[in-house]
Structures are given as structure tokens and as C-alpha cells.
């Protein structure tokens, strides 16, 4: 996994690189500019020109170094400096002098040549330290870069697109939209979280001599980016001397009149994710409808009718006995006793449990029931459910995803999967993982049910939290990505994601 840092943590890492590893900032800037020039060359069309737009800070210094390397390589280079040269950092000033020694002098923004297809604009105006919306000449320069991109030029951003908030991924107005962003050494939050991830375009991380060891012991929590190798290696290959009992028995509490499909999606996803056995506990009248979706599912009829309540406690305890994981919530009939039922059930079973959908809405009425859980507990809310759990608005949730996910997880000692673009997995110890897989086609009914089934299957196979959960989230997103390649995004449905799971296992040779 790669560390994903805040701007303050980046400054700490750079200081550690100099004091502990002998890598002065001047050398880091030289390496960054060289790599930036390499990437810029790689995206240029034949005969293309390079326009490098630099601010007065160290990000501008990176751009000046890149311009020098481009000039050395025989490219046609024009450079513009934006902002007060009297406020240039010492490193940026030194590199400006070096560039001028090569015969390249910065021009006014208005004097730069018009650009088009084949040309490359290097955005080196602002780096990770931006804390307010660009104004004046800076805003004008960002607007000009946008015009050049519309004219067909490729935009390569140095570290982060100018106008992007490095710590949150939110964009000020205006903000550069890049085709490629070159990340120097370590990843930044704004490159990974949306909408920053989209504004960065293709993210290329380059080595500038900033050792990963420099990211150890930083102040504050460090985000971890889940990578494919992490998820693939989390799920062990199947041995020849195993049987269905080896891979766990998952009990699913889901479904109600008109929502039997939710229960079936969870169960089918669990089966396609390697669970040895899956049983669905639901109202008796629905069992046949659930089983009709797949003959491999087993049914546990719950007597009675209407919302789940305390009268269902003993039957559910019995259904969970001897099982390896519990998934509860998709499509369940919720009533005034459902939250208490969940609390009592969690206090009676020691297996890992995943709460989703209406199970989350039920416990949101009284979060103290979460403390009753004897086994590891996982909550998988979408932003609306998270709003109910945290007593916030959905808008507030989306604006403070990291903070609220960590707060809920640590306060109630649960693992929280806050779904959405770049799903977050927050553990009870405060550690947060971010998932890069998935696509807009997965914004469809039942997609979350599939995720719950995958989580249950991985837990049932003995993977521990949080590994089981971040691996499940990555797998879910990858299955959706592979399905989208076959079927497109517009018509993608939850069942396609389940089919995509098989493509994942073939890809991983599992």
C-alpha cells in the first residue's frame, strides 16, 4: 500500500529526507523537474511545443527545472512567470537563474504563443500549499491554461493541478483540469480523493529520491491507498485438500415483500466470492422467491409477518449458530423494535457481522446498540445512511468524509465503509484506507448489496478485519470495472458486478 499524505505531512517528509537521509530540497527539486520533463515529453505530439507556466513558489521551481531539461533536450520551450518575482523562494530563484543561463527568459502570459494539438502546457503555478481561491494574475493564468486545453493542448500538472486543495481533493474556482498529473515521490490526498482524482487525469508517481521511510512517524493519521496486489494477496489460493466447510458458512438476514432480490444479490455475491455455504434468513413467504434466484442458496424461514422485532431474536440466534459470518440489512422489514433486535443479536453471537441498508437505519435510532457486539462489526453506509448515523446532512457528510468516517469508527469501535467515489474504510484504531476501484456505472440499485455479500464471504473465509473489508471493497470495484468494459457503464446493473467477480478470479488466478 502507498501512503497518502497531507500538505503538512509532505513538509515533514521532505524535512526528514534532508535531515535523516541526506536529500536536500535542492536535489529533490532537481529530480522532480527532470521527471516532470520526461512525462511532458511522453505526451507531446510530433513537433509539439512546451509552455511552462510557473508560480513563485517551489512548485514553480519544479517547472523551471523541467523547462531547463526540455531546453537541454532540444525542445521548443516558452516559459511564463506568474506572480511577484520578489516573493520567489530561494530554490525557485536559483533555478530561474539557471534557466536564463541557457538562454530561456520568461515571457508575459499574454506574449506566449497560441497552442493547439500536439503541444503541452506544464502547470507549475501552485503546489500543495494552496489554501484559498486563486485571484488576479493567478486566476487569469489558470483560465488561460483551460483555454489552451480546449484548443487541443495536453496539460501536465506538477504535483497537483493549480487550484486544487491538496488535503481534501476539493477544487477552488478556478482550478486546472489536467490530462496528466506528476506526483513527486509520495501521494497526496487531493490526488486520490474526488473530485481531485478526476481533475488530476492520469496520475503518474515518479521517484525523486524521497524515501518511503521519510513517511514513517508523521504527525496525524496517514491514509493508505489499497492497490491490486494488496487485495489479490489478501485472498489465499485454494488448496487441493479443502471442502465447502473450509470456506465458511455465511448467514444473510435480508429481504421483505417486494425486496427478495436484495437478499438474493447478497447471497449470490457471497457465493461468487468464495463462501462455501450461504443461508438466507427471511420471512417464510419469501424463501421460495429468494431460492429461485440460485439453487445454491439455502433458506431459513422466519415465522410471522411484518417488521423484524424481538420475537425474531431466538430464531436468528439459532440461524447464526455454527456460522462464520453474518450479513444483515438489505431489504429487511424495519419497525420500532428492529434496532433493539440487532443489538441483542450482536450481543449473542461472536461471529463477524456486516450491517447494511435498513439495519443501519435501524441502529441509527440508538447507536449504543453497536457496543453490544461481541464480534467484529462492520457498517457499510452510503452517504445518506451515514448522514442518519452521524446526525448530519448528506452535504456535510460529503464535505467531511474522512473526518466523519474516522469519528464513527473510533467512537463506536467498528469498521466503517463509507461508500461512494473513492470509498473509505475506517478502522476502530483510526486508520483509514482509500479504495481506487469502481466507476459511475456502479451507481445502481443493488450494488451495495453485492458489496455486503463480498464482505461476508471474505469474513467467513477467515480473513481478519480490516484486511477482509478493504480487500472486499477493492474486489467489488474491480469487478464493476471489468463488467463496465464488457457492457458499458450506462446499463450496468448489480448482477453484472457479480458476473464481474468471475473475471476478477480469472485475472488473479484464484
C-alpha positions as CSV (number, residue, x, y, z in Angstrom):
1,X,0.0,0.0,0.0
2,X,1.1,3.5,-0.6
3,X,0.9,6.3,1.9
4,X,-1.3,9.3,1.0
5,X,-0.2,12.5,2.8
6,X,-1.5,15.9,3.7
7,X,0.5,19.0,2.8
8,X,1.8,19.3,6.4
9,X,2.9,15.6,6.3
10,X,4.7,16.2,3.0
11,X,6.6,19.0,4.6
12,X,7.6,16.7,7.4
13,X,8.6,14.0,5.0
14,X,10.8,16.5,3.0
15,X,12.4,17.7,6.1
16,X,13.1,14.1,7.2
17,X,14.6,13.4,3.8
18,X,17.1,16.1,4.3
19,X,18.0,15.6,8.0
20,X,17.8,11.8,8.1
21,X,18.6,10.7,4.6
22,X,20.8,13.4,3.2
23,X,18.5,14.5,0.4
24,X,18.5,18.4,0.4
25,X,15.5,20.2,-1.0
26,X,17.6,21.5,-4.0
27,X,18.3,17.9,-5.1
28,X,14.6,16.9,-4.6
29,X,13.6,19.8,-6.8
30,X,16.2,18.9,-9.5
31,X,14.9,15.3,-9.5
32,X,11.3,16.4,-9.6
33,X,11.8,18.8,-12.5
34,X,13.7,16.2,-14.5
35,X,10.9,13.6,-14.1
36,X,8.3,16.3,-14.9
37,X,10.1,17.0,-18.2
38,X,10.2,13.3,-19.0
39,X,6.4,12.9,-18.6
40,X,5.8,16.1,-20.6
41,X,7.8,14.7,-23.5
42,X,5.9,11.5,-23.3
43,X,2.6,13.1,-24.0
44,X,3.7,15.7,-26.6
45,X,2.8,15.2,-30.3
46,X,5.4,15.2,-33.0
47,X,6.9,18.6,-33.3
48,X,4.9,19.8,-30.3
49,X,6.0,22.8,-28.2
50,X,6.1,23.2,-24.5
51,X,4.7,26.1,-22.5
52,X,5.7,26.0,-18.8
53,X,3.6,28.3,-16.5
54,X,5.4,28.8,-13.2
55,X,4.4,30.4,-9.9
56,X,6.8,32.0,-7.4
57,X,6.9,29.0,-5.0
58,X,8.7,25.7,-5.1
59,X,6.2,24.3,-7.4
60,X,7.2,27.0,-9.9
61,X,10.8,25.9,-9.2
62,X,9.9,22.4,-10.3
63,X,8.5,23.8,-13.5
64,X,11.7,25.9,-14.1
65,X,13.8,22.8,-13.7
66,X,11.6,21.0,-16.2
67,X,11.9,23.8,-18.7
68,X,15.7,23.6,-18.4
69,X,15.7,19.9,-19.1
70,X,13.3,20.3,-22.0
71,X,15.6,23.0,-23.4
72,X,18.6,20.8,-23.0
73,X,16.8,18.1,-24.9
74,X,16.3,20.4,-27.9
75,X,12.6,21.0,-27.4
76,X,10.9,24.3,-28.2
77,X,10.2,25.8,-24.8
78,X,8.4,29.0,-23.7
79,X,8.1,30.0,-20.0
80,X,5.8,32.4,-18.2
81,X,6.2,33.5,-14.6
82,X,3.0,34.4,-12.7
83,X,3.0,36.5,-9.6
84,X,5.5,38.7,-7.8
85,X,9.1,37.7,-8.6
86,X,10.2,39.4,-5.4
87,X,8.3,36.6,-3.5
88,X,10.1,33.7,-5.2
89,X,11.6,31.1,-2.9
90,X,15.3,30.8,-2.9
91,X,15.3,27.5,-4.8
92,X,12.9,28.8,-7.4
93,X,15.1,31.9,-7.9
94,X,18.2,29.8,-8.3
95,X,16.5,27.7,-11.0
96,X,15.3,30.7,-12.8
97,X,18.9,32.0,-13.0
98,X,20.0,28.6,-14.2
99,X,17.3,28.6,-16.9
100,X,18.2,32.1,-18.1
101,X,21.8,31.0,-18.4
102,X,20.5,28.6,-21.0
103,X,19.0,31.5,-22.9
104,X,15.4,31.0,-21.9
105,X,13.8,34.1,-20.3
106,X,10.3,34.1,-19.0
107,X,7.7,36.0,-21.0
108,X,4.5,37.7,-20.1
109,X,1.5,35.4,-20.2
110,X,-0.1,37.4,-23.0
111,X,3.1,37.0,-25.1
112,X,3.1,33.3,-25.1
113,X,2.4,31.7,-28.4
114,X,-1.0,30.2,-29.1
115,X,-1.1,26.4,-28.7
116,X,-3.0,23.5,-30.1
117,X,-3.0,19.8,-30.7
118,X,0.4,18.3,-30.1
119,X,1.5,21.0,-27.7
120,X,2.0,20.5,-23.9
121,X,1.3,23.0,-21.2
122,X,3.1,22.4,-17.9
123,X,1.1,23.7,-15.0
124,X,3.6,24.7,-12.2
125,X,1.7,27.6,-10.6
126,X,0.6,26.2,-7.2
127,X,1.6,23.1,-5.3
128,X,0.3,21.5,-2.2
129,X,0.3,24.7,0.0
130,X,-2.7,26.4,-1.6
131,X,-5.3,27.5,1.0
132,X,-7.6,29.9,-0.8
133,X,-9.1,30.5,-4.2
134,X,-6.6,31.8,-6.9
135,X,-7.1,35.5,-7.7
136,X,-5.8,38.1,-10.1
137,X,-3.0,37.0,-12.4
138,X,-3.1,33.5,-11.0
139,X,-6.7,33.1,-11.8
140,X,-6.1,34.5,-15.3
141,X,-3.3,32.0,-15.9
142,X,-5.4,29.1,-14.8
143,X,-8.2,30.3,-17.1
144,X,-5.6,30.6,-20.0
145,X,-4.5,27.0,-19.4
146,X,-8.1,25.9,-19.6
147,X,-8.4,27.7,-23.0
148,X,-5.3,26.0,-24.3
149,X,-6.6,22.6,-23.2
150,X,-9.8,23.3,-25.1
151,X,-7.7,24.1,-28.1
152,X,-6.2,20.7,-28.1
153,X,-3.1,21.0,-25.9
154,X,-2.3,18.4,-23.3
155,X,-1.9,19.8,-19.7
156,X,0.6,18.2,-17.4
157,X,0.3,19.3,-13.7
158,X,3.3,19.4,-11.4
159,X,2.3,17.5,-8.2
160,X,-1.3,18.8,-8.1
161,X,-3.4,20.9,-10.6
162,X,-3.3,24.5,-9.6
163,X,-6.4,25.4,-7.7
164,X,-6.8,22.0,-6.1
165,X,-6.9,21.7,-2.3
166,X,-4.2,19.1,-1.6
167,X,-5.7,17.9,1.7
168,X,-9.3,17.4,0.6
169,X,-9.5,16.9,-3.1
170,X,-11.9,19.8,-3.4
171,X,-11.3,22.4,-6.1
172,X,-11.3,26.1,-5.7
173,X,-12.6,28.3,-8.5
174,X,-10.8,28.4,-10.9
175,X,-8.9,25.1,-11.0
176,X,-6.8,23.5,-13.6
177,X,-8.1,20.3,-15.2
178,X,-5.1,18.2,-16.1
179,X,-4.6,15.4,-18.6
180,X,-1.7,14.0,-16.5
181,X,-0.5,14.9,-13.0
182,X,3.0,14.0,-12.0
183,X,3.2,13.2,-8.2
184,X,6.6,13.8,-6.8
185,X,7.7,10.9,-4.6
186,X,4.7,10.4,-2.3
187,X,1.0,10.6,-3.0
188,X,-1.2,13.5,-1.7
189,X,-4.8,13.2,-0.5
190,X,-6.0,15.6,-3.2
191,X,-4.7,13.4,-5.9
192,X,-6.7,10.4,-4.6
193,X,-9.9,11.8,-3.3
194,X,-12.7,13.1,-5.6
195,X,-13.1,15.4,-7.3
196,X,-9.4,15.9,-7.2
197,X,-8.7,12.4,-8.6
198,X,-10.7,13.3,-11.7
199,X,-9.1,16.7,-12.1
200,X,-5.7,15.1,-12.0
201,X,-6.4,13.0,-15.0
202,X,-3.8,10.2,-15.3
203,X,-1.7,10.1,-12.1
204,X,1.9,9.3,-12.6
205,X,4.0,8.9,-9.5
206,X,7.7,9.4,-10.0
207,X,10.8,8.7,-7.8
208,X,12.6,11.9,-6.8
209,X,14.7,10.3,-4.0
210,X,12.1,10.9,-1.3
211,X,12.3,7.6,0.5
212,X,9.1,5.9,1.7
213,X,10.9,5.7,5.1
214,X,10.6,9.5,5.3
215,X,6.8,9.0,5.6
216,X,7.2,7.0,8.8
217,X,6.3,8.5,12.1
218,X,4.5,11.5,10.7
219,X,2.1,13.7,12.7
220,X,-1.5,12.7,12.4
221,X,-3.1,9.7,10.6
222,X,-1.8,8.6,7.3
223,X,-4.2,7.4,4.6
224,X,-3.4,4.1,2.9
225,X,-4.2,3.5,-0.8
226,X,-5.2,-0.1,-1.4
227,X,-3.5,-1.5,-4.5
228,X,-4.4,-4.5,-6.6
229,X,-1.5,-6.6,-5.2
230,X,-2.8,-6.0,-1.7
231,X,-6.3,-7.3,-2.5
232,X,-5.0,-10.2,-4.6
233,X,-2.6,-11.4,-1.9
234,X,-5.2,-11.0,0.9
235,X,-7.3,-13.8,-0.5
236,X,-5.2,-17.0,-0.4
237,X,-5.2,-19.5,-3.2
238,X,-7.3,-22.6,-2.7
239,X,-5.6,-25.8,-1.7
240,X,-6.5,-29.1,-3.1
241,X,-7.2,-30.7,0.2
242,X,-10.2,-28.5,1.1
243,X,-14.0,-28.7,1.1
244,X,-17.0,-26.4,1.4
245,X,-16.7,-26.2,5.1
246,X,-13.2,-24.8,4.7
247,X,-14.6,-21.6,3.1
248,X,-17.1,-20.6,5.7
249,X,-20.9,-20.5,6.1
250,X,-22.4,-17.0,5.7
251,X,-25.9,-16.3,7.1
252,X,-27.7,-13.4,5.5
253,X,-30.7,-11.7,7.1
254,X,-32.3,-9.8,4.3
255,X,-35.4,-9.3,2.1
256,X,-39.0,-8.4,2.5
257,X,-42.1,-8.3,0.3
258,X,-41.0,-6.6,-2.9
259,X,-37.3,-6.8,-2.0
260,X,-36.5,-10.5,-2.2
261,X,-34.0,-9.5,-4.9
262,X,-31.9,-7.7,-2.3
263,X,-31.4,-10.9,-0.3
264,X,-30.6,-12.9,-3.5
265,X,-28.0,-10.3,-4.5
266,X,-26.2,-10.6,-1.2
267,X,-26.3,-14.4,-1.2
268,X,-25.2,-14.7,-4.9
269,X,-22.3,-12.3,-4.3
270,X,-21.2,-14.2,-1.3
271,X,-21.2,-17.5,-3.2
272,X,-19.3,-15.9,-6.1
273,X,-16.8,-14.6,-3.6
274,X,-15.8,-18.0,-2.4
275,X,-18.1,-18.7,0.5
276,X,-18.6,-22.4,1.0
277,X,-22.2,-22.1,2.1
278,X,-24.8,-19.3,2.2
279,X,-28.1,-19.3,4.1
280,X,-30.7,-16.6,3.8
281,X,-32.9,-15.9,6.8
282,X,-36.1,-14.1,5.7
283,X,-39.9,-14.2,6.2
284,X,-41.2,-17.7,5.3
285,X,-43.4,-16.3,2.5
286,X,-40.2,-15.1,0.7
287,X,-37.9,-18.1,1.0
288,X,-39.0,-19.7,-2.3
289,X,-38.7,-16.4,-4.2
290,X,-35.1,-15.9,-2.9
291,X,-34.1,-19.5,-3.6
292,X,-35.4,-19.1,-7.2
293,X,-32.5,-16.8,-7.9
294,X,-29.9,-19.5,-7.4
295,X,-30.3,-23.2,-6.4
296,X,-27.1,-23.0,-4.3
297,X,-28.7,-20.7,-1.7
298,X,-30.2,-22.2,1.4
299,X,-33.3,-20.7,3.1
300,X,-34.1,-20.2,6.8
301,X,-37.8,-19.2,7.1
302,X,-38.6,-16.7,9.9
303,X,-42.2,-17.2,11.1
304,X,-44.6,-14.3,11.5
305,X,-45.1,-11.3,9.4
306,X,-44.2,-7.6,9.3
307,X,-41.1,-5.8,10.6
308,X,-38.3,-7.7,12.3
309,X,-38.6,-7.4,16.1
310,X,-37.6,-9.0,19.3
311,X,-39.8,-12.0,18.6
312,X,-37.3,-12.9,15.9
313,X,-34.3,-12.9,18.2
314,X,-34.2,-16.6,19.1
315,X,-34.8,-17.8,15.5
316,X,-32.0,-15.5,14.3
317,X,-29.6,-16.6,17.1
318,X,-30.3,-20.2,16.0
319,X,-29.7,-19.3,12.4
320,X,-26.3,-17.8,13.2
321,X,-25.2,-20.7,15.4
322,X,-22.3,-22.5,13.8
323,X,-21.9,-19.9,11.1
324,X,-18.8,-18.0,10.3
325,X,-20.2,-14.5,9.3
326,X,-23.4,-12.6,9.4
327,X,-24.7,-10.0,6.9
328,X,-27.9,-8.1,7.9
329,X,-29.9,-5.4,6.5
330,X,-30.6,-5.3,2.7
331,X,-34.3,-5.1,2.2
332,X,-35.3,-6.1,5.7
333,X,-38.7,-5.0,7.0
334,X,-37.9,-2.4,9.6
335,X,-40.0,-1.5,12.6
336,X,-39.8,0.1,16.1
337,X,-38.0,-3.0,17.6
338,X,-35.6,-3.6,14.8
339,X,-32.7,-1.6,16.3
340,X,-33.1,-3.4,19.7
341,X,-33.3,-6.7,17.9
342,X,-30.0,-6.0,16.2
343,X,-28.3,-5.0,19.4
344,X,-29.5,-8.2,21.2
345,X,-28.5,-10.4,18.3
346,X,-25.0,-8.9,18.2
347,X,-24.7,-9.5,21.9
348,X,-25.5,-13.2,21.5
349,X,-23.3,-14.1,18.5
350,X,-19.5,-13.8,18.3
351,X,-19.0,-14.1,14.6
352,X,-18.1,-11.1,12.4
353,X,-21.1,-9.1,11.3
354,X,-21.8,-6.7,8.5
355,X,-24.7,-4.2,8.9
356,X,-26.0,-2.6,5.7
357,X,-29.1,-0.7,4.4
358,X,-32.1,-0.8,6.8
359,X,-30.0,-2.4,9.5
360,X,-28.0,0.8,9.5
361,X,-31.2,2.9,9.6
362,X,-32.5,0.9,12.5
363,X,-29.4,1.2,14.7
364,X,-29.1,4.9,13.8
365,X,-32.0,5.5,16.2
366,X,-29.8,4.4,19.1
367,X,-26.1,3.9,18.3
368,X,-25.4,2.4,21.8
369,X,-26.6,-1.0,20.5
370,X,-23.3,-1.1,18.5
371,X,-21.4,-1.5,21.7
372,X,-23.1,-4.8,22.4
373,X,-21.4,-6.6,19.6
374,X,-19.2,-9.5,20.7
375,X,-17.6,-10.0,17.3
376,X,-16.0,-7.6,14.8
377,X,-18.7,-5.2,13.5
378,X,-18.7,-3.6,10.0
379,X,-21.0,-0.8,8.9
380,X,-21.4,-0.1,5.2
381,X,-23.3,3.2,4.8
382,X,-23.8,5.2,1.6
383,X,-23.7,9.0,2.3
384,X,-27.5,9.2,3.1
385,X,-27.2,6.4,5.6
386,X,-24.0,8.0,7.0
387,X,-25.9,11.2,7.5
388,X,-28.5,9.4,9.6
389,X,-25.8,7.6,11.6
390,X,-23.9,10.8,12.4
391,X,-26.9,13.2,12.7
392,X,-25.5,15.3,9.8
393,X,-26.8,16.3,6.4
394,X,-25.7,14.4,3.4
395,X,-23.9,17.5,2.1
396,X,-22.0,17.7,5.4
397,X,-21.0,14.0,5.1
398,X,-19.7,14.5,1.6
399,X,-17.7,17.6,2.7
400,X,-16.1,15.8,5.6
401,X,-16.0,12.1,4.6
402,X,-12.6,11.4,6.2
403,X,-13.3,13.0,9.5
404,X,-16.8,11.6,9.9
405,X,-15.8,8.0,8.9
406,X,-12.9,8.1,11.4
407,X,-15.1,9.6,14.1
408,X,-17.8,7.0,13.8
409,X,-15.3,4.1,13.6
410,X,-13.3,5.2,16.7
411,X,-16.2,6.3,18.9
412,X,-18.1,3.0,18.5
413,X,-15.2,0.7,17.8
414,X,-16.5,-0.5,14.5
415,X,-15.2,-0.6,10.9
416,X,-16.9,1.9,8.7
417,X,-17.1,1.5,4.9
418,X,-18.3,4.9,3.6
419,X,-19.3,4.2,0.1
420,X,-19.1,6.5,-2.9
421,X,-16.4,7.6,-5.3
422,X,-13.2,6.6,-3.6
423,X,-14.8,4.5,-0.9
424,X,-13.2,4.9,2.5
425,X,-12.6,2.1,5.0
426,X,-12.1,3.5,8.6
427,X,-11.0,1.1,11.4
428,X,-11.6,1.4,15.1
429,X,-8.0,2.3,15.6
430,X,-8.4,5.4,13.4
431,X,-6.6,4.1,10.4
432,X,-8.2,4.8,7.1
433,X,-7.8,3.0,3.7
434,X,-9.0,4.5,0.4
435,X,-10.1,2.4,-2.5
436,X,-9.3,3.4,-6.1
437,X,-11.5,1.0,-8.0
438,X,-15.1,1.4,-9.2
439,X,-16.9,3.6,-11.7
440,X,-20.1,5.6,-12.1
441,X,-21.9,2.7,-13.7
442,X,-22.0,1.1,-10.3
443,X,-24.3,3.8,-9.0
444,X,-27.3,1.5,-9.4
445,X,-29.7,-0.3,-7.1
446,X,-28.2,-3.5,-5.5
447,X,-24.6,-2.6,-5.9
448,X,-24.2,-2.1,-2.2
449,X,-25.9,-5.5,-1.6
450,X,-23.3,-7.1,-3.7
451,X,-20.5,-5.4,-1.6
452,X,-22.1,-6.7,1.6
453,X,-22.1,-10.2,0.2
454,X,-18.4,-10.0,-0.7
455,X,-17.6,-8.7,2.8
456,X,-19.5,-11.5,4.4
457,X,-17.7,-14.1,2.2
458,X,-14.2,-12.8,3.0
459,X,-15.0,-12.7,6.7
460,X,-16.5,-16.2,6.5
461,X,-13.3,-17.5,5.0
462,X,-11.3,-16.3,8.0
463,X,-9.8,-13.0,6.7
464,X,-9.5,-10.6,9.6
465,X,-10.8,-7.1,9.8
466,X,-9.8,-4.7,8.3
467,X,-8.0,-6.7,5.7
468,X,-11.1,-8.6,4.7
469,X,-13.0,-5.3,4.3
470,X,-10.6,-3.3,2.2
471,X,-9.9,-6.4,0.1
472,X,-13.7,-6.8,-0.4
473,X,-14.2,-3.1,-1.4
474,X,-11.3,-3.3,-3.9
475,X,-12.6,-6.5,-5.4
476,X,-16.1,-5.1,-5.7
477,X,-14.9,-2.1,-7.5
478,X,-12.6,-4.1,-9.8
479,X,-15.5,-6.4,-10.6
480,X,-17.5,-3.4,-11.6
481,X,-14.7,-2.0,-13.7
482,X,-14.3,-5.3,-15.6
483,X,-18.0,-5.5,-16.1
484,X,-18.1,-2.0,-17.4
485,X,-15.5,-2.9,-20.0
486,X,-17.8,-5.6,-21.3
487,X,-21.2,-3.9,-21.0
488,X,-20.5,-0.2,-20.7
489,X,-21.4,2.0,-17.7
490,X,-24.9,3.3,-18.6
491,X,-26.7,-0.1,-18.5
492,X,-24.6,-1.7,-15.8
493,X,-26.7,-3.5,-13.1
494,X,-25.8,-5.2,-9.9
495,X,-26.0,-8.6,-11.4
496,X,-23.3,-7.6,-13.9
497,X,-21.0,-6.9,-10.9
498,X,-21.5,-10.4,-9.6
499,X,-20.6,-11.7,-13.1
500,X,-17.5,-9.4,-13.0
501,X,-16.3,-11.2,-9.9
502,X,-15.6,-14.3,-12.0
503,X,-13.4,-12.1,-14.2
504,X,-11.5,-10.9,-11.1
505,X,-10.8,-14.5,-10.0
506,X,-9.5,-15.4,-13.5
507,X,-7.3,-12.3,-13.5
508,X,-5.9,-13.2,-10.1
509,X,-5.8,-16.9,-10.9
510,X,-7.9,-17.6,-7.8
